[in-house]
Amino acid sequence: MVTRKSIEEVLSAAKIEEVVGDYVNLRRRGVNLIGLCPFHDEKTPSFTVSPAKNIYKCFGCSKGGDPVGFVMEHESFNYIEAIRYLAQRYNITLEETQLTDKEKELRTVVDSLYIINTIGKDHFSKNLWERQEGKNIGLAYFKERGFRDFIINKFELGYALDERDDFTEHAHKKQLNTELCKSLGLISSSGHDFFKARVMFPIHGISGKILGFGGRTLSSDKKIPKYINSPESEIYNKRNVLYGLYFAKEAIRKHDECILVEGYTDVISLHQGEIQHVVAASGTSLTTEQIKLIKRYTSNIKIIFDGDAAGVKASLRGLDMVLEADMNVKLVLLPDNDDPDSFLSKMGTEKFTAFLKENEEDFVFFKTRVLLEDSGKDPIKKAGALKNIVESISKISDAIKRSLYIRQCSIMLDMDESLLVRETNKYIKEAIRKKNMDGTGRPAFEGQDEGDWITEKKAPRQDDYVPLTTDEVQERAVAQILVRFGHEWFDEANQIHMANHIIEEMEDVIPFLEDVVCQQIFSLTQDIIEKNETFHHQVFIGHEDEFVRKFAVDALSYPYEYANWEKKGMLLQTQKMPDENYLRESQNAILRLKLKKANRSIAAIEKELMTMHPENHDADEYMLQIKVLQALKKERNEMAAYLGTVIL
């Protein structure tokens, strides 16, 4: 197991803006950063990153946490897997205790699959560089394509030997699980190598892990498929993968644009030519999942087509989903018989880039032009083209952008603009009707105005644990203040922090807390104080317990920002800024909780006294209860008077 010291080293090194920035395109807003949430669909950013607090929080779906929590949520890792990932990212060597047999058995299947793929990648790479067949055939092919050593190593390319059991024997030597190797497609169902006599393209996930492989034959035999890919598995779903995204994400953010090409070699060639904001759909039509991946980094996508007219027309049919995702789409058509790889080799980087810029065309206008050319003077074909174009325009949710497209297309089509508006509205109304159907043929939302786009529904917030008592609000209020302000000074002159003050004030109440998470918050704080350690909210947001992490992030997150009146020459005259008012806020919260507990104790004692009588019970016990009741009522009344609460 990973030692606590190593975990704390990772938690200290990991910066939330860097970790989230690997996945989400962030921009600054005040002291925080914002972006589109990677955990739910949204068009207006509600995902906030706070570098100062080292946390993220989405005010749309309520997910939040620290760097570890983000990696856990995004990559479906457990706590230790996330720690390992961050340790690798920040080049931290983890200290580990010896694993027991039971702990070894608990290694997940997913862990094993990633390990096997990594071993496969290393084996194919070794074949390429060290085995004679690999050098003569595989490496020679890559060199012929113009790939230099650094790019071959960057994309971790390899070669599968033309042998029946080359990898299978290697897997046996490494004591790999044969069934898991079969599930990954490295070993066939018959027990022999799946990839043979092929150059190998490892497919990286967004975090850099190997998800699967693509293998290209170098044989001229038409009966042999040119490419074969790993089958889908627990870790590989081709709908969710873009080849090259791991290497391209930083460049995509920098350029605020993603170039989409068709194949592996196109991606690699462009990267070598220093055009690095490029990915490929890896032999599949573009999927909604892949579009979402791109949109994490940019809303601008440029698709490069080979000069194949039939292929272009077929691809156009599937691109409306990009418009639905509210993305800006441009298309570039290369000259006949050229693909990005060959065209770049012919033109060079500078001329290739200039060609893309000079020949890029907006998707809607490109589609309009192509369909018009195809329909010629045939009125039936032209009517079909019109419907096709209008349907695409109807997918655009931005009304202003939609109206601009309609205006321009009416000129291109030589048609009355109002006619296109009416036709577009028909498609919009039909789309709304379909979205509103609940499966029974009835509208799901009564009174929906068909002329409006359906607004995005925010996911309702639900607590993951159920508090046990009606004191929930008061207990959480104090615990939230403890998390937010425990590190602040209560009495700087005497070196007393808020955490020490709150624990001291709550000493008689803590044993009676019934909210499970609040119990953990106070228990952790007591441990810190007893060990004379420095209090910091990282203790909570980096905690292994997901409920503690969630509570802490919620306590530290605010959906609003305070206006900076001081810089504008205007100061608040009647009160301090909210973050500076924690002393009074904490005092009030503690008193409200104590008042609630006191009332519960008073009610319990009064109920007990009703069953007691001095003649039938120990007089001393009875009088003691009376004195306790009086003392509680006096304390209760003083707290109520301070808080301005009326006691009934």
C-alpha positions in Angstrom: 0.0 0.0 0.0 1.1 3.6 -0.6 2.4 5.2 2.6 0.6 8.2 4.1 3.8 10.3 3.7 3.7 9.7 -0.1 0.0 10.5 -0.3 0.6 13.8 1.5 3.5 14.6 -0.9 1.2 14.0 -3.9 -1.6 16.1 -2.3 0.9 18.9 -1.7 2.3 18.9 -5.2 -0.9 18.5 -7.3 -2.3 21.9 -8.5 -6.0 21.8 -9.3 -5.6 24.2 -12.3 -2.9 22.0 -13.8 -4.8 18.8 -13.3 -8.1 20.1 -14.5 -6.4 22.0 -17.3 -5.3 18.6 -18.8 -9.0 17.9 -19.6 -10.9 21.2 -19.6 -10.3 24.5 -21.5 -10.2 27.1 -18.6 -10.3 30.8 -18.7 -9.8 33.3 -15.9 -12.6 35.0 -14.2 -11.5 37.1 -11.2 -9.4 34.9 -8.8 -10.9 31.7 -10.2 -11.0 29.9 -13.5 -14.1 28.7 -15.4 -14.9 26.2 -18.1 -17.4 23.8 -19.5 -18.1 21.0 -17.0 -16.7 17.6 -18.3 -19.3 15.7 -16.2 -22.5 17.0 -17.8 -23.6 18.7 -20.9 -23.8 22.5 -20.7 -23.4 25.5 -23.0 -22.8 28.2 -20.3 -19.8 27.5 -18.1 -20.7 26.7 -14.5 -17.5 24.7 -13.7 -15.3 26.7 -11.4 -11.7 26.1 -10.4 -10.2 27.8 -7.4 -6.3 27.7 -7.4 -6.2 29.4 -4.0 -8.3 26.6 -2.4 -7.1 23.9 -4.7 -10.6 22.7 -5.5 -13.0 22.5 -8.4 -16.8 22.9 -8.2 -19.6 22.6 -10.8 -22.6 24.7 -9.8 -24.6 22.9 -12.5 -24.2 19.2 -11.5 -22.8 19.8 -7.9 -19.7 17.7 -8.5 -16.6 19.0 -6.8 -13.3 18.1 -5.2 -9.5 18.4 -5.2 -7.1 17.2 -7.8 -7.4 13.6 -6.5 -11.2 13.8 -6.6 -11.2 15.2 -10.1 -9.0 12.3 -11.4 -11.2 9.8 -9.6 -14.4 11.2 -11.1 -13.0 11.7 -14.6 -11.0 8.5 -15.0 -13.2 6.3 -12.8 -10.2 5.6 -10.6 -10.3 4.6 -7.0 -8.4 6.8 -4.4 -5.1 5.0 -4.7 -5.3 4.8 -8.5 -5.7 8.5 -8.6 -2.8 9.0 -6.3 -0.6 6.9 -8.5 -1.7 8.8 -11.6 -0.9 12.2 -10.0 2.4 10.8 -8.7 3.4 9.9 -12.2 2.3 13.3 -13.6 4.4 15.2 -11.0 7.3 12.7 -11.1 6.9 11.6 -7.5 8.2 8.2 -6.5 5.7 6.6 -4.1 6.8 4.7 -1.0 4.8 1.5 -0.6 4.5 -1.1 2.1 4.7 -4.7 1.1 1.4 -5.9 -0.4 -0.3 -8.8 1.3 -1.7 -11.7 -0.7 -5.2 -10.4 -0.1 -4.3 -6.9 -1.3 -2.7 -8.4 -4.4 -6.0 -10.2 -5.1 -7.9 -7.0 -4.8 -6.0 -5.5 -7.8 -8.8 -4.6 -10.2 -9.3 -6.1 -13.6 -8.9 -2.7 -15.1 -5.5 -2.3 -13.6 -4.5 -5.6 -15.1 -5.8 -4.6 -18.5 -3.7 -1.4 -18.6 -0.6 -3.3 -17.4 -1.0 -6.0 -20.1 -1.5 -3.3 -22.8 1.7 -1.5 -21.6 3.6 -4.8 -21.8 2.2 -5.3 -25.3 3.3 -1.9 -26.3 6.8 -2.4 -25.0 7.1 -5.7 -26.7 6.0 -4.4 -30.1 8.4 -1.4 -29.7 11.3 -3.8 -28.9 10.4 -5.8 -32.0 10.6 -2.7 -34.1 14.0 -1.5 -32.9 15.8 -4.7 -31.9 14.5 -7.6 -34.0 15.8 -8.0 -37.5 12.3 -8.5 -39.0 11.1 -5.4 -37.2 13.9 -3.3 -38.5 13.8 -4.6 -42.0 10.1 -4.3 -42.5 8.4 -2.2 -39.8 11.1 0.4 -39.2 11.8 0.6 -42.9 8.1 1.3 -43.6 8.0 4.2 -41.0 11.2 5.6 -42.4 9.8 5.4 -45.9 6.8 7.4 -44.7 9.3 10.0 -43.5 8.8 9.4 -39.8 11.9 10.4 -37.8 13.0 8.5 -34.7 11.7 11.1 -32.2 8.1 10.9 -33.6 8.2 7.1 -33.7 9.2 7.1 -30.0 6.7 9.8 -29.2 3.7 7.8 -30.5 5.4 4.6 -29.2 5.0 2.8 -32.6 5.9 -0.9 -32.9 5.9 -4.0 -35.0 4.2 -7.4 -34.6 6.3 -10.2 -36.0 5.1 -12.6 -38.6 5.1 -15.5 -36.1 2.2 -17.5 -34.7 3.1 -17.2 -31.0 5.6 -14.3 -30.6 3.5 -12.3 -28.2 1.7 -15.3 -26.7 5.0 -16.8 -25.6 6.1 -13.4 -24.2 2.8 -13.2 -22.3 3.4 -16.7 -20.8 6.9 -15.7 -19.7 5.5 -12.6 -18.0 2.8 -14.7 -16.4 0.0 -12.6 -17.9 -3.6 -13.8 -17.6 -4.4 -15.4 -20.9 -8.1 -14.7 -20.7 -7.4 -11.0 -20.1 -5.0 -11.0 -23.1 -7.8 -12.5 -25.2 -10.3 -9.8 -24.0 -7.8 -7.1 -25.2 -7.3 -8.8 -28.6 -3.6 -9.4 -28.0 -4.2 -13.2 -28.1 -6.9 -14.7 -30.4 -9.6 -17.0 -29.2 -7.6 -19.9 -30.6 -4.7 -19.1 -28.3 -2.3 -17.5 -30.8 -1.1 -14.0 -31.7 -3.9 -11.7 -32.9 -1.6 -9.2 -34.5 0.9 -10.7 -36.9 3.2 -9.0 -39.6 1.8 -5.6 -38.9 3.1 -2.2 -37.9 1.5 -1.3 -34.6 -0.1 2.0 -33.5 -0.8 2.1 -29.8 -4.1 4.0 -29.0 -3.6 6.3 -26.0 -6.4 7.4 -23.7 -6.6 11.0 -22.6 -4.4 10.3 -19.6 -1.7 8.6 -21.7 -2.6 5.0 -20.8 -2.7 2.4 -23.6 -6.3 1.5 -24.4 -5.7 -0.7 -27.5 -3.9 -1.0 -30.7 -4.3 -0.5 -34.5 -2.3 -2.8 -36.7 -1.6 -2.1 -40.4 -0.5 -4.9 -42.8 2.3 -4.2 -45.2 1.2 -7.0 -47.5 -0.2 -6.3 -51.0 -2.7 -9.2 -50.7 -6.2 -7.7 -51.1 -7.7 -10.5 -49.0 -5.9 -9.3 -45.9 -7.6 -6.4 -44.2 -5.4 -3.3 -44.3 -6.1 -2.4 -40.7 -7.3 -4.4 -37.7 -8.0 -2.9 -34.3 -8.2 -4.2 -30.8 -11.8 -5.3 -29.9 -13.8 -3.1 -27.5 -13.0 -4.0 -23.9 -13.5 -2.7 -20.3 -11.0 0.0 -21.1 -11.5 0.6 -24.9 -14.6 1.9 -26.5 -13.8 3.4 -29.9 -16.8 5.8 -29.7 -15.1 7.5 -26.8 -11.6 7.7 -28.2 -9.8 10.2 -30.5 -6.4 9.0 -31.8 -3.7 11.5 -30.8 -5.8 13.5 -28.4 -3.3 12.8 -25.5 -0.6 14.5 -27.6 -2.8 17.2 -29.0 -4.8 18.6 -26.1 -2.3 21.3 -25.1 -2.0 22.5 -28.7 -5.8 22.4 -29.2 -6.2 24.8 -26.2 -3.4 27.0 -27.4 -4.8 27.3 -31.0 -8.4 27.2 -29.8 -9.0 24.8 -32.7 -9.0 21.1 -33.3 -8.1 19.7 -36.7 -9.8 16.3 -37.5 -8.2 13.9 -40.0 -8.9 10.4 -41.0 -6.1 8.1 -40.0 -3.2 7.3 -37.7 -0.4 8.3 -40.2 -2.1 11.6 -40.9 -2.0 12.5 -37.2 1.6 11.5 -36.8 2.8 13.3 -40.0 1.1 16.5 -39.0 2.6 16.3 -35.5 6.0 15.8 -37.0 5.4 18.9 -39.1 4.7 20.8 -35.9 0.9 21.0 -36.6 0.0 19.4 -33.3 -3.6 20.3 -32.7 -4.8 17.4 -34.7 -6.6 14.1 -33.9 -8.3 11.3 -35.8 -11.6 9.4 -35.3 -9.7 6.2 -36.0 -11.9 4.6 -38.7 -15.3 5.5 -37.2 -17.7 8.2 -38.2 -17.5 11.1 -35.8 -19.6 10.3 -32.7 -21.3 12.5 -30.1 -18.9 11.2 -27.5 -15.9 12.3 -29.6 -17.5 15.7 -30.2 -17.8 16.1 -26.4 -14.2 15.2 -26.0 -13.1 18.0 -28.5 -15.5 20.5 -26.9 -13.7 20.2 -23.6 -10.8 22.0 -25.2 -12.3 24.1 -28.0 -15.5 25.0 -29.7 -13.8 25.2 -33.1 -13.2 22.2 -35.3 -11.7 22.0 -38.7 -12.2 18.8 -40.7 -9.8 17.9 -43.5 -11.2 15.8 -46.3 -9.3 13.9 -49.0 -10.3 14.9 -52.5 -12.9 12.1 -52.8 -16.3 13.7 -53.7 -18.3 10.6 -52.7 -16.6 10.3 -49.4 -17.2 14.0 -48.6 -20.9 13.7 -49.4 -21.3 10.7 -47.2 -19.4 12.4 -44.3 -21.6 15.5 -44.6 -24.7 13.5 -43.5 -23.2 12.9 -40.1 -21.9 16.3 -39.2 -25.2 17.9 -38.0 -24.4 16.6 -34.6 -21.5 19.0 -34.4 -23.8 21.9 -35.0 -26.1 20.5 -32.3 -23.2 20.7 -29.9 -22.9 24.4 -30.6 -19.5 24.1 -32.3 -18.1 26.1 -35.1 -17.2 23.7 -38.0 -15.0 24.4 -41.0 -14.1 22.0 -43.8 -11.1 21.8 -46.0 -11.0 19.8 -49.2 -7.6 18.6 -50.3 -6.7 18.2 -54.0 -7.6 14.9 -55.7 -5.4 11.9 -54.8 -3.9 13.6 -51.8 -4.4 13.0 -48.1 -3.0 15.2 -45.2 0.1 13.0 -45.0 1.1 13.1 -48.6 0.0 16.7 -49.1 2.1 17.9 -46.1 5.1 16.0 -47.5 4.6 17.6 -50.9 4.0 21.2 -49.6 5.9 21.6 -46.4 4.4 22.9 -43.1 4.3 26.6 -44.0 2.5 26.1 -47.4 0.3 23.4 -45.9 -0.9 25.7 -43.1 -1.5 28.5 -45.6 -3.5 26.2 -47.8 -5.8 25.2 -44.9 -6.4 28.9 -44.0 -7.1 29.9 -47.6 -9.4 27.0 -48.4 -11.3 26.5 -45.2 -15.1 26.9 -45.6 -17.9 27.1 -43.2 -19.7 23.7 -42.9 -23.2 25.0 -43.7 -22.0 27.0 -46.7 -19.8 24.1 -47.9 -22.8 21.8 -47.6 -25.0 24.2 -49.5 -22.5 24.6 -52.3 -21.8 20.9 -52.7 -25.5 19.9 -52.7 -26.4 22.7 -55.1 -23.7 21.6 -57.5 -24.9 18.0 -57.2 -28.6 18.9 -57.8 -27.8 20.9 -61.0 -31.0 22.1 -62.6 -33.1 19.2 -61.4 -36.0 20.8 -59.3 -36.6 17.5 -57.4 -33.0 17.2 -56.4 -32.8 20.9 -55.5 -35.9 20.6 -53.2 -34.2 17.7 -51.5 -31.0 19.7 -51.1 -33.0 22.6 -49.7 -34.6 20.4 -47.0 -31.2 18.9 -46.1 -29.6 22.3 -45.7 -32.5 23.8 -43.7 -32.5 20.8 -41.4 -28.8 21.4 -40.7 -29.4 25.1 -40.0 -32.2 24.1 -37.6 -29.7 22.3 -35.4 -28.0 25.6 -34.5 -29.2 26.7 -31.1 -27.9 30.2 -31.3 -30.8 32.3 -32.8 -28.5 35.1 -34.1 -26.1 32.7 -35.7 -29.0 30.7 -37.2 -30.6 33.9 -38.8 -27.2 34.8 -40.3 -26.9 31.4 -41.9 -30.5 31.6 -43.3 -29.8 35.0 -44.8 -26.6 33.9 -46.5 -28.1 30.6 -47.7 -31.1 32.4 -49.1 -28.7 34.3 -51.4 -26.8 31.1 -52.4 -30.0 29.3 -53.0 -31.7 32.3 -54.7 -34.7 31.8 -52.5 -36.9 34.1 -50.4 -35.4 34.4 -46.9 -38.8 34.2 -45.2 -39.4 30.8 -46.8 -36.2 29.4 -45.3 -37.2 30.8 -41.9 -40.6 29.0 -42.1 -39.0 25.8 -43.1 -36.4 26.0 -40.4 -39.0 26.7 -37.8 -40.8 23.5 -38.8 -37.7 21.4 -38.1 -37.2 23.3 -34.7 -40.8 22.6 -33.7 -40.5 18.9 -34.6 -37.3 18.6 -32.7 -38.9 20.2 -29.6 -42.0 17.9 -30.0 -39.7 14.8 -30.0 -37.7 15.9 -27.1 -40.8 16.6 -25.1 -42.4 13.2 -25.7 -42.2 11.0 -22.6 -42.6 7.8 -24.5 -46.4 7.6 -24.2 -47.1 10.0 -27.0 -47.9 12.8 -24.7 -45.9 16.0 -24.1 -43.6 15.6 -21.1 -43.9 19.3 -20.2 -47.3 20.9 -20.4 -47.4 24.5 -21.7 -44.1 24.2 -23.6 -43.9 27.0 -26.1 -42.9 25.3 -29.4 -41.2 28.5 -30.6 -38.6 28.2 -27.9 -35.6 26.0 -27.6 -35.7 23.7 -24.6 -33.5 25.2 -21.9 -30.9 22.9 -20.3 -32.3 21.3 -17.2 -29.9 21.4 -14.2 -29.5 18.1 -12.5 -31.3 18.3 -9.1 -28.9 18.2 -6.2 -29.3 15.2 -4.0 -27.3 14.4 -0.8 -25.5 11.2 -0.8 -26.0 10.5 2.9 -29.1 11.2 5.1 -28.5 13.1 8.3 -30.0 11.4 11.3 -31.5 14.3 13.3 -33.3 17.6 12.9 -30.1 19.3 14.1 -28.6 18.8 10.7 -28.6 22.4 9.7 -27.0 23.6 12.9 -24.4 20.8 13.0 -23.4 21.4 9.3 -23.2 25.2 9.8 -20.5 24.8 12.5 -18.7 22.1 10.5 -18.7 24.3 7.4 -17.2 27.2 9.3 -14.6 24.9 10.7 -13.6 23.7 7.2 -13.6 27.2 5.8 -12.0 29.2 8.5 -10.2 26.8 10.8 -6.8 28.0 9.6 -7.6 31.7 10.4 -6.7 33.4 13.7 -9.2 33.6 16.5 -6.6 35.3 18.8 -3.4 36.1 17.0 -1.7 37.6 20.0 -2.1 34.3 21.9 -1.6 32.1 18.8 -5.1 30.6 18.9 -6.6 29.5 15.6 -10.3 29.2 14.8 -10.0 25.4 14.8 -8.8 25.4 18.4 -11.4 27.9 19.5 -14.3 26.0 17.8 -13.2 22.6 19.2 -13.0 24.1 22.7 -16.4 25.8 22.5 -17.9 22.6 21.1 -16.3 20.2 23.6 -19.5 19.5 25.5 -21.5 19.1 22.2 -19.2 17.0 20.0 -20.2 13.7 21.8 -23.8 14.3 20.9 -23.3 15.0 17.2 -25.4 12.6 15.1 -24.6 13.7 11.6 -22.0 11.1 10.5 -19.9 13.4 8.3 -19.9 16.2 10.9 -18.6 13.6 13.4 -15.7 12.9 11.0 -15.0 16.6 10.5 -14.7 17.2 14.2 -12.8 14.0 14.9 -10.2 14.8 12.2 -9.8 18.3 13.7 -9.3 17.0 17.2 -6.6 14.6 15.9 -4.8 17.5 14.2 -4.9 19.6 17.4 -3.8 16.7 19.6 -0.8 16.1 17.3 0.0 19.8 17.2 -0.1 19.8 13.4 -1.0 22.7 11.1 -4.7 22.9 10.3 -5.6 23.1 6.6 -8.8 22.4 4.6 -6.7 20.1 2.4 -7.1 17.5 5.2 -10.8 17.3 4.3 -10.9 17.8 0.5 -8.1 15.2 0.1 -9.7 12.7 2.5 -10.3 9.2 1.3 -14.0 9.3 2.4 -16.0 10.6 -0.5 -18.6 12.2 1.8 -16.0 14.1 3.7 -14.5 15.4 0.4 -17.9 16.4 -0.9 -18.9 18.2 2.3 -15.6 20.1 2.3 -15.8 21.2 -1.3 -19.4 22.4 -0.8 -18.3 24.4 2.3 -15.5 26.0 0.3 -17.4 26.8 -2.8 -19.5 29.9 -3.6 -21.7 30.3 -6.7 -21.2 34.1 -6.5 -18.3 36.6 -6.5 -18.2 39.7 -4.3 -18.1 43.0 -6.0 -14.7 44.7 -5.4 -16.1 48.0 -4.1 -12.8 48.9 -2.4 -11.0 49.3 -5.7 -13.8 51.5 -6.9 -13.3 53.8 -3.9 -16.4 52.6 -2.1 -16.3 50.7 1.2 -19.0 48.8 3.0 -20.0 51.1 5.9 -22.2 48.8 8.1 -20.5 45.4 8.0 -17.3 43.5 7.1 -16.9 41.6 3.9 -18.4 38.1 4.3 -15.0 36.3 4.4 -13.8 38.7 7.1 -16.9 38.2 9.3 -16.1 34.6 10.4 -15.6 35.4 14.1 -19.2 36.6 14.5 -20.5 34.0 12.1 -18.8 31.2 14.0 -20.0 32.4 17.4 -23.6 32.6 16.1 -23.4 29.1 14.5 -22.0 27.5 17.7 -24.7 29.2 19.8 -27.5 28.1 17.5 -26.3 24.5 17.7 -25.9 24.7 21.5 -29.3 26.3 21.8 -30.8 23.4 19.7 -29.0 20.8 21.8 -30.0 22.6 25.1 -33.7 22.6 24.0 -33.5 18.9 23.3 -31.9 18.2 26.7 -34.5 20.4 28.5 -37.3 18.6 26.8 -35.8 15.2 27.7 -35.3 16.2 31.4 -38.8 17.7 31.7 -40.3 14.5 30.2 -38.3 12.4 32.7 -39.3 14.6 35.6 -43.0 14.1 34.8 -42.5 10.4 35.5 -40.7 11.1 38.8 -42.0 12.0 42.2 -39.9 13.0 45.2 -41.8 10.6 47.5 -41.1 7.6 45.2 -37.5 8.4 44.1 -34.2 9.5 45.6 -34.8 13.1 46.7 -31.2 14.0 45.9 -31.5 12.6 42.4 -34.7 14.5 41.8 -33.2 17.8 43.1 -30.1 17.2 41.0 -32.3 16.9 37.9 -34.2 20.1 38.9 -30.9 22.0 39.3 -29.6 20.7 35.9 -32.9 21.8 34.3 -32.6 25.3 35.8 -29.0 25.7 34.7 -29.8 24.5 31.2 -32.8 26.9 31.0 -30.6 29.8 32.2 -27.9 29.0 29.6 -30.6 28.5 27.0 -32.2 31.9 27.7 -28.8 33.7 27.6 -28.0 32.2 24.3 -31.5 33.0 23.0 -31.2 36.6 24.1 -27.8 37.0 22.4 -29.2 35.5 19.2 -32.4 37.5 19.4 -34.4 34.2 19.5 -37.9 34.1 21.1 -38.3 31.2 23.6 -41.8 29.8 23.7 
